[in-house]
Amino acid sequence: MLISEIFHSLQGEGELAGVPSVFVRTSGCNLRCNWCDTPYASWRPAGRQMTVAEIIAEVRKYPAKHVVLTGGEPMVASEVHELAAALKEPGYHLTIETSATVPPGGIACDLASLSPKLRNSMPDSRLPVAWREKHEALRWQPEVCRAWIDRYPFQLKFVVTQPGDVAEIEIMLAALGREIPRAKVQLMPEATTGESLRARAGWVSDICRERGYRYGSRLHIELYGNRRGT
């Protein structure tokens, strides 16, 4: 399978923020988010072809007991089910970071980190119309999201760019037809620098306080900036 990078860092987002983890970033994505912060793994897939055994050997070099499968979109990677099973066998805690556009298909997973995309993710004129249409058709799949929520421990993460995004989020949550605890829903400011993160933190935290959602920090941006391998 095509692997963009494997690195040891601290989890920057979600319920496990701050936990030392090994990140296995697959290359390739079925979406084209306008604000994508990993275009090298999504927009322009590249990397190294690695077998599952080679990936496991690389992961074992680090002391962390948590592994994060991320991308791009890891669920479109070939052999992702085999890789997840191989990571679970020695006892790693496995988080899968996914847009919830591809059904789980029984994949091994300890935490489904689901990040459905809002309208603010729509690609601009840098991409052809065909990609913009594909993105819009795929970005929100409530039936797929339900399949993940019904089977796995989960968290929902939404990238917000303006206060009005919360109305769309609440429509999407209602469409799931499930009782989703507000604390399971994280609102993350869209940001690739500490300055832009702080600029949006105020109103995002206000919304979280008023509506009961969890504020989603982006610890890796605060600590390292927008750099690969962090």
Secondary structure, 3 states (H helix, E strand, C coil): CEEEEEEEEECCCCCCCCCEEEEEEECCCCCCCCCCCCHHHHCCCCCEECCHHHHHHHHCCCCCCEEEEECCCHHHCCCHHHHHHHHHCCCCEEEEEECCCCCCCCCCCCEEEECCCCHHHCCCCCCCHHHHHHHHHHCCCHHHHHHHHHHCCEEEEEEECCCCHHHHHHHHHHHHCCCCCHHHEEEEECCCCHHHHHHHHHHHHHHHHHHCCEECCCHHHHHHCCCCCC
